[in-house]
Amino acid sequence: MAKNVAGQRQGPVESEWHNHLDRSIAACADQNDSRIVQVATVRPDNTPACRSMGCLGFLPGTSQLKLMTHRLSLKVPDLQHNPWVEVCWYLPTSRKSGGQAILLSVGGAAESLLDEPCTMDLVLKRRKGFIRIALETGASLVPVIGFGENELYCAGNLDPKSRLGRLQRQALKLLGWSIPYFYGDPLLFGSWGYVPRRVPLNIVTGPPLNVPKLGTAALETPDGRAAVEEYHKKYITALTNLYDQYKDSFATERKRELRLVE
């Protein structure tokens, strides 16, 4: 678990089990015909990169690849001992060495309530915090799309006016997280369970979007706010183009095209 106490940072606890987990993930990927399509190479000696909708450990030469999560996520048993996870208040803004990467799931809990097989509805229009981080640090933005993620579980959008739908959104508003309605394959027997379904996952990474380093103070100026809007639009365009390029290869059974709903 990462801690930030009086400027001191303690890294995550390393344990032997994550080596076995690495091999298990690789075996599952081979069995389910999953792949990673890397459109462009991100130089490991460049400034730290911010990747949204990313996956773990796929760029050669990237020495540090951390999944950023909300601090409440560390209440999940054993997650705090995961060497892949850092709490969200630690950012390597002072690192001068390259090979640092941060993975962000930009849509968060709000987007999880929109999950539905054969669709890709994103909460991205109002998510601009990761753009600010990139402009503060000069980190490149790497668009990443995971085709097949919404097919891992059978999930559906609950009617916001229904009792469960209202409960979900109240929890999201008050707590910052919510529990989506979903189910998967059974572990041993039965017709359903919470084991992910055996579907191929195809992770596509696009060319990095180079971002200037403005610093925190400059972002509070009119020019800084304009830069946030500019690079937010550029990122959305890059992500949409990446989807259009590979949708006919990896989303052949889609019900509709990619949508930015919020």
MOBEL-V633929 format. One record per pair of residues at least 4 apart in sequence whose C-alpha atoms are under 6 Angstrom apart, sorted by the first residue. I is the first residue (numbers start at 0). GAP is how many residues later the second one is. Records with the same first field share a line. If there is no record, write none. Layout:
I: GAP / GAP
This chain:
0: 11 / 79 / 80
1: 8 / 9 / 10 / 84
2: 6 / 7
3: 4 / 5
11: 71
12: 68
13: 69
28: 5
31: 167 / 168
32: 167
33: 166 / 167 / 168
34: 167
35: 166 / 167 / 168
36: 167
37: 166 / 167
38: 166 / 167
39: 167
43: 17 / 18 / 54 / 55
44: 53 / 54
45: 52
46: 51 / 92
47: 52 / 53 / 91
48: 52 / 90 / 91
49: 51 / 52 / 91
50: 52 / 53 / 91
51: 51 / 52 / 53 / 54
52: 52 / 91
53: 49 / 90
61: 37
62: 36
63: 36 / 37
64: 36 / 37
65: 18 / 19 / 36
66: 18 / 36
67: 18 / 19 / 20 / 35 / 36
68: 18 / 19
69: 18
70: 16
73: 5 / 6
92: 44
106: 4 / 16
108: 68
110: 12
112: 67
113: 43
114: 35
115: 34 / 39 / 40
116: 33 / 34
117: 136 / 137
118: 135 / 136
119: 138
120: 137 / 138 / 139
121: 138
122: 138 / 139
124: 137
133: 4 / 5
134: 78 / 79
135: 77 / 78 / 79 / 80
136: 76
137: 73 / 74 / 75
139: 68 / 69 / 70 / 71
140: 67 / 68
141: 66
142: 62 / 63 / 96
143: 60 / 61
144: 58 / 59
145: 56 / 57
146: 54 / 55
147: 53
151: 44 / 45
152: 30 / 31 / 43
153: 28 / 29 / 30
154: 26 / 27
157: 7
158: 6
159: 5 / 6
167: 10
170: 4 / 7
171: 4 / 5 / 6
182: 10 / 11
183: 8 / 9 / 10 / 11 / 12 / 13
184: 7 / 8 / 9 / 10 / 12
185: 4 / 6 / 7
213: 4
217: 6
218: 5 / 6
219: 4
227: 4
230: 4
242: 4
246: 4
247: 4
